[in-house]
């Protein structure tokens, strides 16, 4: 993970002098216990939250496609960050990358459908990343 001050999803407010983070964490864990959350469920929750923080650390670079009309080529700046986020989400890194960098368009005509993938540019890829994080959260 990036340092908290540089992490996109938590930047701006990483420390409040009047709050004790350790005590807050202990209180949260105790609250989970009142809901009878089992150890596996707690671990799954923290893995999911960790995955979202790692996903927020994934940034993308963009280059023009060598193929005419091929759309932008968007790649993670640091593929290792994408890999960690994918593993924590239980996904293959290639599948997560494809989900973030492309969208599928399905056209219907005369009762038949045809689907094709469209590459997203860097801004739309970041938007897809953030939407995925919001949906999982």
WOMORA-V392059 format. One record per helix or strand of 3 or more residues. SS is the DSSP state (a for helix, b for strand). FROM is the first residue (numbers start at 1). TO is the last residue. If there is no record, write none. Layout:
BEGIN
ss=(SS:SS)
from=(FROM:FROM)
to=(TO:TO)
END
This chain:
BEGIN
ss=(a:a:a:b:b:a:a:b:b:a)
from=(4:21:39:60:72:79:93:102:112:122)
to=(6:34:57:64:76:89:101:109:119:136)
END
